[in-house]
């Protein structure tokens, strides 16, 4: 049997065609397991990106999605009374952060 993923090879994955997130992934190390006939679970985790506040340059903690997906804000700037808080989404360690009301999950 030939391996499906070879360490070092890259591939693309498209998630959710309604609010698409396109990922470019790279296979890490090869792990040998004994074939028991049971399901295999593949795990992956990315390094969290550093987001910088669009207003002041401090570390950002929120996406503000009223008009675009590019505006990110720190805690202090997100408290501006002119902002509609329903557009504030927490920045998570996920490629889906700031997309389609994604607020994170168990491992974000």
N, C-alpha and C positions, 0 to 999 in steps of 0.2 A: 504494500500500500504506500502511495506517495503522500508526503505531507501536504496539507492544504495551505498552511502558512509557513513560510520559511523565514527565520530570523533575519531582520534587516530589510525584508521586502515591504513595500508600501502598497496601500490600497485605499479606495474611496468607499464611503458609506453615506447614503442619503437617508435621513430620518424625517418622517412626517412630510408627506407631499403637500399638505395644506399650509403649513408654516415651516417650510423646508430648512433643515440644518444640514449642511454638507460637511462631512468630516473627512480628513485625510489622516489615515492611521498607519502605523508602522509596527510590524510584528517584532516583539521583543525576543526574549530567550526561549529556547525550546525546553520543554519539560517532558520528560519521559514518564509515562504511567503504565501500570499494568492494565491490560484490557480485561475488564470484569464484565463487560456487556452493559454496564450502567451508564446513565447519561453523563456527559462531560460538561462541566460548567467552566466557561471562560470568563476570567475577571480582568478588568483593566481600570486604571485610574490615571488621570492626567495631573500634571503639576498645575496648581491654580494660577491663572494669569494675574498680573498686577494691574489693577484698574486705577486710573488717576482721575480725580474729580474734574469735570469739564469747566467748573467755575473757579476753583481756587488751587487746584493741583495737589491737594491732600489725597491720601488713599480713599478710593471710592467704595461705598458699601451698597449703593442702589443704582439701578437703571431707572431712568425717567422716560417712559415711553409714550408721552402724549403726542409727539409729532414724529419721532424717529426712534431707532434702536441704538443710536450713537451716544446719547446724553447719559452720563453717569455722574453721580453726586456723592459727596461724603455725608456723614451724619449731620454735620452743621448746616451745609447748604441744602440738604433735603428738608430742613425745617422751615424753609421760606414759605410764608403764609400765602403767597401767590400761586404756589404749586398745588395741583389737585392730587391728593395723596393716593387716589385709586390708580394712578399711573406709576407709582413707586413700586418697584419689584426688587427684592434682595438680590445682590450679586452672589451667585453660588459657584461652586467648582464644577461647572457643567457647561458643555457647549450650548445647551439650551437656555442658559441664563439670559434673561431679557427678552425671550421669544415667547409669544403666545401665552402670556400670563404665567410662565413657569416660575415657581417659587422655591424650587429645590425639593429634594427628596431625602430619603433616609441617610444616604452617604455623601450628600453635598456639604 
